[in-house]
Amino acid sequence: MSESAFERIRDGLADALDFARGGRADDFRIHIPEVIDVRAIRRTIGLSQQKFAALYGIPAATLREWEQGRRVPDGAARAYLTVIRALPRETAIALRRAAASTSA
C-alpha cells in the first residue's frame, strides 16, 4: 500500500523537528533542481546584476552568462542559488559575517 499524503507530511515534519533538535544531518537528502531561473531569483530579490553579483560573491560575467543561457550553473552553484532564493537576506548576512571573521 502506498503512503498517503498525510503520512509523507507527518514523516517530513518529524524529520524537520529531529534535524532542528540536532539530529543527524546525513540522514537528510535535499533536492537540487536541474534547471534554475537565475534571472527570476535576482529579480524577485530586486537587485541589478551588478549588485546581486557583488552581494553574493558571484562574478558578474558568470551571472550574465547564466541569465542569457550561454552557461548553466553547476550543482554547487544551483544549490547556492537555491539557498539564495529561499533565504536571500540570511545568506547575505552569513556571507558578511564570514568575511568579517576572516578579516579580523
Residue, then its C-alpha position, 0 to 999 in steps of 0.5 A: m500500500s502506498e503512503s498517503a499524503f498525510e503520512r509523507i507530511r507527518d514523516g517530513l515534519a518529524d524529520a524537520l523537528d529531529f534535524a532542528r533538535g540536532g539530529r543527524a544531518d546525513d540522514f537528510r537528502i535535499h533536492i537540487p533542481e536541474v534547471i534554475d531561473v537565475r534571472a527570476i531569483r535576482r529579480t524577485i530579490g530586486l537587485s541589478q546584476q551588478k549588485f546581486a553579483a557583488l552581494y553574493g560573491i558571484p562574478a558578474a560575467t558568470l551571472r550574465e552568462w547564466e541569465q542569457g543561457r550561454r552557461v548553466p550553473d553547476g550543482a554547487a552553484r544551483a544549490y547556492l542559488t537555491v539557498i539564495r532564493a529561499l533565504p536571500r537576506e540570511t545568506a547575505i548576512a552569513l556571507r558578511r559575517a564570514a568575511a568579517s571573521t576572516s578579516a579580523 
